[in-house]
Amino acid sequence: GIGVIKDDLETDRERRFKAIWWDHDPDSIRVDETGMAITCGPEDGLYVGWSADGIHWQEHAGNPVISCFTDTGQQLVRDPRRGIYVAFGRLGEGGRLIERSESRDFLHWTGPQMVFRPDDMDRLGTQFYGMGVSLYEGLYLGMPWVLAQRIADTRGLGNDCRIHAQLASSRDGVDWRRVGGRQPFL
């Protein structure tokens, strides 16, 4: 679950490429009452590293930068307008929901902030397995990976148990709007 960027604004050539990923101690995994894997070991969390060439990597000695449990891909962007790095992913705050964290120096990160979750317009059982995020002309573009689990659906909307991507946008990376009538984008 690694997110990599080429940081064209970085002045230190040894840190031109940046990466964020999750790691954990497999012996620390626990399962909650719903069957969702959770953990709280000291090695569990979000890690960062850098590279001069994108091939040979240096891991930050202070990892993990965020203590959390996650088990999916992370997304990393640099917001040049605000001068911050932003990570998106399931950062341990409540299952299959999308959170974000930000950093000015790539080493010290804010606690996860929930930014994307199912609402009343979603099918019962909808979860977000992850979300690809890019910046284009100052606009955050997201492709949330929608998972509609096969569970009893009292509203009769049905669940197909497949993952598809929708399209979403945000001006600040916090308040997101889904576009295209929530239809599968991919």
Backbone as JSON, one array per atom type, in Angstrom:
{
  "sequence": "GIGVIKDDLETDRERRFKAIWWDHDPDSIRVDETGMAITCGPEDGLYVGWSADGIHWQEHAGNPVISCFTDTGQQLVRDPRRGIYVAFGRLGEGGRLIERSESRDFLHWTGPQMVFRPDDMDRLGTQFYGMGVSLYEGLYLGMPWVLAQRIADTRGLGNDCRIHAQLASSRDGVDWRRVGGRQPFL",
  "N": [[0.81, -1.19, 0.0], [1.63, 1.47, -1.04], [2.29, 4.94, -1.57], [3.7, 7.12, -3.89], [5.5, 10.05, -4.75], [7.03, 12.38, -7.03], [8.81, 14.98, -5.97], [9.0, 17.96, -7.09], [9.51, 20.4, -5.94], [11.28, 20.03, -3.93], [14.36, 20.85, -2.44], [16.53, 19.37, -1.58], [18.29, 17.06, -3.22], [18.56, 14.37, -2.56], [16.17, 13.7, -1.51], [14.2, 13.82, -3.4], [12.25, 12.07, -4.44], [9.4, 10.86, -2.76], [7.85, 8.71, -0.39], [5.04, 7.04, 1.07], [3.75, 4.59, 3.23], [2.12, 1.7, 4.67], [2.84, -0.31, 7.51], [3.14, -3.15, 9.66], [3.25, -5.16, 12.64], [2.75, -8.46, 12.27], [2.02, -10.13, 14.38], [0.61, -8.57, 16.12], [-1.97, -8.16, 15.3], [-5.42, -7.95, 15.84], [-8.87, -8.93, 15.93], [-11.95, -7.26, 15.68], [-15.37, -7.19, 17.03], [-16.91, -7.16, 14.74], [-15.49, -8.48, 12.87], [-13.55, -7.02, 11.63], [-10.16, -6.34, 11.05], [-7.99, -5.17, 13.51], [-5.41, -3.37, 15.24], [-2.77, -2.57, 17.55], [-0.05, -2.42, 17.9], [3.39, -1.37, 18.62], [4.88, -1.08, 16.27], [3.08, -0.66, 14.29], [1.64, 1.24, 11.71], [1.78, 4.29, 9.72], [4.37, 4.83, 7.49], [7.25, 6.7, 6.32], [9.51, 7.58, 3.65], [12.36, 8.35, 1.5], [14.02, 9.14, -1.62], [16.68, 9.55, -3.97], [16.61, 8.74, -6.58], [14.33, 7.22, -7.02], [14.61, 4.52, -6.93], [16.5, 3.5, -5.04], [15.99, 3.56, -1.66], [15.55, 5.43, 1.4], [14.56, 4.88, 4.62], [12.69, 6.67, 7.03], [14.05, 7.27, 10.21], [12.44, 7.75, 12.38], [10.06, 6.39, 12.06], [7.01, 4.62, 12.98], [5.27, 7.4, 11.44], [2.66, 8.0, 11.91], [0.8, 6.37, 14.26], [-1.2, 3.72, 13.7], [-3.69, 1.41, 12.45], [-3.82, 0.08, 9.28], [-4.68, -1.3, 6.1], [-4.5, -1.03, 3.39], [-3.99, 0.72, 0.23], [-2.22, 3.83, 0.27], [-2.49, 7.3, -0.47], [-0.61, 9.99, -1.74], [-0.05, 13.43, -1.94], [1.37, 16.59, -2.88], [0.54, 19.72, -1.87], [1.06, 22.54, -3.34], [0.08, 25.13, -3.13], [-0.74, 25.44, -0.48], [1.54, 24.62, 0.76], [1.99, 22.04, 1.85], [2.21, 18.49, 2.52], [-0.06, 15.91, 1.79], [-1.66, 13.08, 2.95], [-3.81, 10.42, 2.1], [-6.06, 7.86, 3.07], [-7.1, 4.76, 4.62], [-6.8, 5.29, 7.73], [-6.93, 4.1, 10.24], [-9.03, 5.0, 11.88], [-11.63, 3.98, 12.0], [-12.53, 1.76, 10.36], [-13.56, 1.06, 7.0], [-13.29, 3.79, 5.76], [-12.41, 7.05, 4.55], [-9.61, 8.89, 5.46], [-7.55, 11.75, 6.2], [-4.26, 13.13, 6.51], [-1.87, 15.64, 7.28], [1.28, 17.29, 6.55], [3.94, 19.58, 7.02], [6.66, 19.22, 6.8], [7.11, 16.61, 5.99], [7.83, 14.77, 7.87], [6.59, 15.08, 10.35], [3.34, 14.52, 11.18], [-0.15, 15.35, 11.13], [-2.83, 14.17, 13.25], [-5.1, 11.61, 12.05], [-7.86, 12.72, 10.07], [-11.24, 12.39, 9.47], [-12.61, 12.34, 6.25], [-14.19, 11.28, 4.24], [-16.98, 9.39, 3.92], [-19.66, 6.93, 3.88], [-23.0, 8.05, 3.08], [-26.5, 8.97, 3.47], [-27.38, 8.65, 0.86], [-26.07, 6.52, -0.17], [-25.88, 2.99, -0.91], [-27.02, 0.57, 1.45], [-24.54, -0.86, 3.44], [-22.37, 0.14, 2.06], [-18.94, 0.78, 1.67], [-15.71, 2.36, 1.79], [-12.99, 1.39, 0.19], [-10.6, 2.51, -0.42], [-9.03, 5.47, -1.83], [-8.04, 6.98, -4.7], [-6.15, 9.91, -5.2], [-5.52, 13.03, -6.73], [-3.99, 16.16, -7.56], [-5.14, 18.82, -9.52], [-4.63, 21.75, -11.12], [-5.04, 23.07, -8.67], [-7.3, 21.84, -7.71], [-8.59, 19.17, -5.9], [-8.89, 15.92, -7.03], [-10.67, 12.99, -6.71], [-10.94, 9.43, -6.67], [-12.92, 7.48, -5.26], [-12.87, 4.17, -4.03], [-15.41, 2.16, -4.17], [-17.04, -0.17, -2.19], [-19.6, -2.32, -2.03], [-20.82, -4.25, 0.22], [-22.2, -7.56, 0.4], [-24.91, -7.73, 2.14], [-27.8, -7.97, 4.29], [-30.25, -5.97, 2.93], [-32.38, -3.67, 3.76], [-33.57, -1.63, 2.4], [-33.93, -2.4, -0.16], [-32.14, -1.87, -2.23], [-30.07, -3.44, -3.05], [-26.9, -5.18, -3.24], [-23.83, -5.55, -4.87], [-21.38, -6.63, -4.28], [-18.94, -5.89, -5.41], [-16.05, -3.92, -6.25], [-15.96, -0.61, -7.32], [-14.98, 2.44, -8.95], [-15.85, 5.74, -8.17], [-16.3, 9.22, -9.0], [-14.97, 12.12, -7.51], [-14.68, 15.46, -6.12], [-12.82, 18.17, -4.62], [-12.17, 21.29, -3.08], [-10.43, 21.73, -1.01], [-9.47, 19.31, -0.05], [-10.74, 18.29, 2.11], [-13.58, 18.71, 2.34], [-15.6, 16.9, 0.38], [-17.24, 16.3, -2.77], [-19.27, 14.12, -4.52], [-19.47, 13.4, -7.96], [-21.23, 13.03, -11.12], [-23.54, 11.61, -10.59], [-22.99, 9.56, -8.83], [-22.42, 7.29, -10.19], [-20.59, 4.41, -11.4], [-17.33, 5.29, -12.26], [-15.11, 4.11, -13.23]],
  "CA": [[0.0, 0.0, 0.0], [2.58, 2.59, -1.06], [2.04, 6.1, -2.41], [4.98, 7.73, -4.23], [5.46, 11.26, -5.56], [8.26, 13.07, -7.35], [8.62, 16.29, -5.36], [9.78, 18.92, -7.86], [9.82, 21.58, -5.12], [12.28, 19.64, -2.92], [15.7, 21.36, -2.74], [17.49, 18.31, -1.26], [18.2, 16.07, -4.3], [18.47, 13.03, -1.98], [14.79, 13.48, -1.07], [13.35, 14.25, -4.51], [11.1, 11.16, -4.45], [8.91, 10.62, -1.41], [6.91, 7.59, -0.32], [4.33, 6.78, 2.32], [3.21, 3.24, 3.19], [1.76, 1.15, 5.97], [3.54, -1.52, 7.94], [2.66, -3.59, 10.96], [3.75, -6.4, 13.21], [1.64, -9.4, 12.08], [1.62, -10.76, 15.64], [-0.2, -7.66, 16.93], [-3.31, -8.02, 14.71], [-6.59, -8.44, 16.56], [-10.11, -8.78, 15.16], [-13.03, -6.76, 16.53], [-16.6, -7.98, 17.03], [-17.5, -7.21, 13.4], [-14.59, -9.21, 12.0], [-12.58, -6.09, 11.05], [-8.84, -6.45, 11.66], [-7.5, -3.97, 14.21], [-4.15, -3.65, 15.91], [-2.24, -1.41, 18.27], [1.35, -2.67, 18.22], [4.26, -0.2, 18.48], [5.42, -0.98, 14.92], [1.98, -0.5, 13.35], [1.34, 2.61, 11.33], [2.17, 4.89, 8.46], [5.8, 5.04, 7.4], [7.68, 7.54, 5.21], [10.88, 7.43, 3.19], [12.71, 9.2, 0.38], [14.98, 8.59, -2.56], [17.2, 10.47, -4.99], [16.37, 8.22, -7.94], [13.11, 6.43, -7.09], [14.98, 3.1, -6.9], [17.15, 3.23, -3.76], [15.17, 4.3, -0.69], [15.95, 5.61, 2.79], [13.4, 4.93, 5.52], [12.8, 7.63, 8.15], [14.4, 6.6, 11.47], [11.37, 7.99, 13.36], [8.82, 5.68, 11.71], [5.96, 5.17, 12.13], [4.95, 8.81, 11.66], [1.32, 7.96, 12.49], [0.49, 5.06, 14.8], [-2.55, 3.35, 13.32], [-3.78, 0.19, 11.67], [-4.39, 0.21, 7.94], [-4.33, -2.47, 5.31], [-4.79, -0.73, 1.99], [-3.12, 1.7, -0.38], [-2.24, 5.22, 0.71], [-2.27, 8.26, -1.54], [0.2, 11.1, -1.28], [0.05, 14.58, -2.83], [1.93, 17.81, -2.31], [-0.3, 20.85, -2.2], [2.01, 23.67, -3.37], [-0.6, 26.36, -2.74], [-0.72, 25.51, 0.99], [2.87, 24.24, 1.24], [1.89, 20.85, 2.7], [2.01, 17.15, 1.98], [-1.32, 15.36, 2.27], [-1.84, 11.63, 2.78], [-5.18, 9.93, 2.18], [-6.17, 6.41, 3.19], [-7.79, 4.26, 5.81], [-5.73, 5.52, 8.7], [-7.18, 3.49, 11.53], [-10.02, 5.67, 12.72], [-13.01, 3.52, 11.94], [-12.89, 0.84, 9.29], [-13.38, 1.41, 5.59], [-13.62, 5.19, 5.57], [-11.2, 7.73, 4.11], [-9.1, 9.94, 6.32], [-6.4, 12.47, 5.67], [-3.3, 13.69, 7.44], [-1.01, 16.56, 6.54], [2.59, 17.58, 7.12], [4.7, 20.64, 6.35], [8.04, 18.8, 6.59], [7.06, 15.21, 5.59], [8.24, 13.94, 9.0], [5.63, 15.26, 11.44], [2.01, 14.46, 10.56], [-1.31, 15.56, 12.0], [-3.66, 12.99, 13.46], [-6.05, 11.39, 10.96], [-9.12, 13.45, 10.04], [-12.22, 11.75, 8.6], [-13.05, 13.24, 5.19], [-15.04, 10.63, 3.24], [-17.7, 8.27, 4.5], [-20.98, 6.75, 3.26], [-24.07, 8.89, 3.59], [-27.84, 8.42, 3.25], [-27.62, 8.37, -0.55], [-25.35, 5.3, -0.53], [-26.51, 1.71, -0.6], [-26.71, -0.01, 2.75], [-23.35, -1.7, 3.36], [-21.31, 0.79, 1.3], [-17.69, 1.08, 2.36], [-14.71, 2.9, 0.89], [-11.8, 0.56, 0.35], [-9.49, 3.43, -0.59], [-9.38, 6.54, -2.74], [-6.97, 7.62, -5.44], [-6.29, 11.37, -5.14], [-4.56, 13.84, -7.47], [-4.25, 17.6, -7.62], [-5.11, 19.38, -10.87], [-4.94, 23.18, -11.11], [-5.51, 23.44, -7.34], [-8.51, 21.08, -7.37], [-8.38, 17.76, -5.54], [-9.74, 14.97, -7.73], [-10.63, 11.71, -6.02], [-11.66, 8.28, -7.2], [-13.17, 6.57, -4.14], [-13.08, 2.76, -4.37], [-16.66, 1.84, -3.48], [-17.31, -1.58, -1.95], [-20.94, -2.55, -1.49], [-20.81, -5.63, 0.72], [-23.45, -8.3, 0.31], [-25.54, -7.87, 3.45], [-29.25, -7.76, 4.21], [-30.52, -4.59, 2.54], [-33.8, -3.44, 4.04], [-34.11, -0.61, 1.51], [-34.15, -3.0, -1.47], [-31.25, -1.33, -3.25], [-29.18, -4.51, -3.51], [-25.46, -5.04, -3.14], [-23.22, -6.41, -5.87], [-20.15, -7.19, -3.72], [-17.83, -5.53, -6.28], [-15.47, -2.6, -6.02], [-15.88, 0.25, -8.49], [-14.53, 3.79, -8.62], [-16.67, 6.88, -8.5], [-15.51, 10.44, -9.17], [-15.26, 13.13, -6.48], [-13.8, 16.62, -6.18], [-12.73, 18.97, -3.4], [-11.31, 22.49, -3.18], [-9.47, 21.76, 0.09], [-9.07, 17.97, 0.36], [-11.49, 17.92, 3.31], [-14.99, 18.63, 1.96], [-15.67, 16.25, -0.93], [-18.52, 16.16, -3.46], [-19.24, 13.12, -5.59], [-20.06, 13.91, -9.2], [-21.64, 11.98, -12.05], [-24.65, 10.82, -10.07], [-22.46, 8.43, -8.07], [-22.31, 6.12, -11.06], [-19.21, 3.96, -11.55], [-16.5, 6.06, -13.19], [-14.27, 3.05, -13.82]],
  "C": [[0.85, 1.25, 0.0], [2.1, 3.69, -2.0], [3.36, 6.81, -2.63], [4.73, 8.99, -5.04], [6.89, 11.68, -5.91], [8.03, 14.52, -6.92], [9.52, 17.3, -6.06], [10.14, 20.17, -7.09], [10.88, 21.28, -4.06], [13.66, 20.15, -3.34], [16.8, 20.34, -2.45], [17.33, 17.19, -2.3], [18.09, 14.64, -3.78], [17.04, 12.68, -1.55], [13.78, 13.88, -2.15], [12.1, 13.37, -4.65], [10.71, 10.88, -3.01], [7.88, 9.5, -1.46], [6.28, 7.52, 1.06], [3.69, 5.4, 2.18], [2.85, 2.8, 4.6], [2.61, -0.08, 6.24], [3.0, -1.89, 9.31], [3.35, -4.88, 11.37], [2.61, -7.41, 13.1], [1.17, -10.07, 13.37], [0.72, -9.85, 16.49], [-1.64, -7.51, 16.4], [-4.36, -8.68, 15.6], [-7.8, -8.22, 15.68], [-11.2, -8.31, 16.11], [-14.29, -7.59, 16.36], [-17.27, -8.06, 15.66], [-16.64, -8.01, 12.42], [-13.54, -8.34, 11.34], [-11.26, -6.24, 11.8], [-8.46, -5.12, 12.29], [-6.2, -4.35, 14.89], [-3.68, -2.4, 16.64], [-0.79, -1.64, 18.69], [2.22, -1.45, 17.97], [4.84, -0.03, 17.08], [4.34, -0.7, 13.88], [1.78, 0.97, 13.0], [1.79, 2.99, 9.95], [3.65, 5.25, 8.52], [6.11, 5.98, 6.23], [9.14, 7.25, 4.88], [11.11, 8.3, 1.97], [13.82, 8.58, -0.43], [15.45, 9.68, -3.51], [16.77, 10.05, -6.39], [15.07, 7.43, -8.09], [13.37, 4.94, -7.07], [15.55, 2.72, -5.54], [16.53, 4.16, -2.71], [15.8, 4.34, 0.7], [14.69, 5.73, 3.63], [13.69, 5.9, 6.66], [13.04, 6.88, 9.46], [13.3, 6.75, 12.52], [10.05, 7.32, 13.02], [8.33, 4.82, 12.86], [5.67, 6.63, 12.47], [3.52, 8.98, 12.17], [1.09, 6.53, 12.98], [-0.97, 4.75, 14.5], [-2.52, 1.99, 12.65], [-4.43, 0.53, 10.34], [-3.95, -1.0, 7.14], [-4.62, -2.25, 3.83], [-3.86, 0.35, 1.49], [-3.31, 3.1, 0.18], [-2.0, 6.09, -0.51], [-1.53, 9.46, -0.97], [0.2, 12.19, -2.35], [0.78, 15.7, -2.11], [1.07, 18.95, -2.81], [0.6, 22.09, -2.18], [1.37, 24.99, -2.94], [-0.56, 26.55, -1.23], [0.63, 25.12, 1.58], [2.86, 23.03, 2.16], [1.87, 19.58, 1.85], [0.71, 16.64, 2.58], [-1.37, 13.88, 1.95], [-3.31, 11.3, 2.95], [-5.15, 8.42, 2.29], [-7.05, 6.04, 4.36], [-6.76, 4.27, 6.92], [-6.1, 5.11, 10.12], [-8.26, 4.09, 12.39], [-11.44, 5.16, 12.56], [-13.37, 2.68, 10.75], [-12.66, 1.4, 7.91], [-13.98, 2.78, 5.28], [-12.33, 5.9, 5.21], [-10.86, 8.88, 5.05], [-7.92, 10.62, 5.65], [-5.52, 12.92, 6.82], [-2.41, 14.62, 6.64], [0.27, 16.84, 7.31], [3.25, 18.71, 6.33], [6.11, 20.16, 6.0], [8.19, 17.33, 6.17], [7.47, 14.26, 6.72], [7.25, 13.97, 10.15], [4.25, 15.44, 10.84], [0.92, 14.72, 11.59], [-2.02, 14.23, 12.22], [-4.66, 12.84, 12.33], [-7.35, 12.17, 11.16], [-10.05, 12.77, 9.04], [-12.68, 12.73, 7.53], [-14.02, 12.6, 4.19], [-15.66, 9.38, 3.85], [-19.02, 8.1, 3.77], [-22.0, 7.7, 3.88], [-25.41, 8.25, 3.23], [-28.15, 8.1, 1.79], [-26.92, 7.1, -1.02], [-26.17, 4.07, -0.2], [-26.13, 1.27, 0.81], [-25.51, -0.95, 2.57], [-22.21, -1.08, 2.58], [-20.12, 1.09, 2.2], [-16.72, 1.63, 1.33], [-13.39, 2.2, 1.16], [-10.52, 1.39, 0.23], [-9.94, 4.55, -1.49], [-8.12, 7.09, -3.38], [-7.2, 9.13, -5.44], [-5.16, 12.0, -5.95], [-4.94, 15.3, -7.33], [-4.14, 18.05, -9.07], [-5.55, 20.83, -10.79], [-5.56, 23.61, -9.77], [-6.76, 22.71, -6.88], [-8.11, 19.64, -7.03], [-9.38, 16.92, -6.32], [-9.57, 13.62, -7.06], [-11.41, 10.65, -6.78], [-11.85, 7.29, -6.06], [-13.5, 5.16, -4.65], [-14.27, 2.27, -3.54], [-16.84, 0.33, -3.41], [-18.69, -1.68, -1.33], [-21.01, -4.01, -1.06], [-22.18, -6.26, 0.61], [-23.96, -8.55, 1.73], [-27.04, -7.68, 3.26], [-29.52, -6.28, 3.96], [-32.01, -4.33, 2.68], [-34.42, -2.38, 3.13], [-34.32, -1.15, 0.09], [-33.26, -2.47, -2.57], [-30.27, -2.36, -3.78], [-27.71, -4.17, -3.33], [-24.83, -6.01, -4.13], [-21.89, -7.01, -5.45], [-18.95, -6.96, -4.64], [-17.29, -4.17, -5.87], [-15.49, -1.85, -7.35], [-15.45, 1.64, -8.03], [-15.58, 4.8, -9.05], [-15.74, 8.08, -8.69], [-15.95, 11.46, -8.14], [-14.29, 14.29, -6.66], [-13.87, 17.39, -4.86], [-11.82, 20.16, -3.65], [-10.2, 22.47, -2.13], [-8.98, 20.39, 0.55], [-9.8, 17.48, 1.6], [-12.97, 17.72, 2.97], [-15.1, 18.13, 0.52], [-17.09, 16.21, -1.45], [-18.37, 15.09, -4.53], [-20.0, 13.67, -6.8], [-20.47, 12.75, -10.08], [-22.73, 11.09, -11.52], [-24.23, 9.57, -9.33], [-22.39, 7.14, -8.9], [-20.85, 5.69, -11.12], [-18.49, 4.76, -12.63], [-15.58, 5.11, -13.94], [-14.82, 1.72, -13.35]]
}
